[in-house]
């Protein structure tokens, strides 16, 4: 299930905010590692 689908559920705003923050953090981490790998390959 995608993030948008999860956020459409009838959840308390606090939980939605926590989930959004967690997803954003996870995406930032993945982008960071991707960049590291790209630099290593060059």
C-alpha positions in Angstrom: 0.0 0.0 0.0 1.4 3.4 -1.0 1.7 6.4 1.3 -1.2 8.3 -0.3 -3.5 5.3 0.4 -2.3 5.1 4.0 -2.9 8.8 4.5 -6.4 8.5 3.1 -7.3 6.1 5.9 -9.2 7.7 8.8 -6.3 8.0 11.1 -5.6 10.6 13.9 -3.6 13.6 12.6 -0.7 12.8 15.0 -0.3 9.3 13.5 -0.5 10.7 9.9 2.2 13.2 10.7 4.4 10.6 12.2 4.0 8.3 9.2 4.7 11.2 6.8 7.8 12.1 8.7 9.0 8.4 8.7 8.5 8.1 5.0 10.3 11.3 4.2 13.2 10.2 6.4 13.4 6.9 4.6 13.3 8.5 1.2 16.0 10.9 2.2 18.2 8.0 3.4 17.7 6.1 0.2 18.6 9.1 -1.9 21.7 9.7 0.2 22.9 6.1 -0.3 22.1 6.2 -4.0 24.3 9.3 -4.3 27.1 7.6 -2.4 27.0 4.6 -4.7 27.1 6.9 -7.8 30.1 8.7 -6.5 31.9 5.5 -5.8 31.2 4.2 -9.3 32.8 7.2 -11.0 
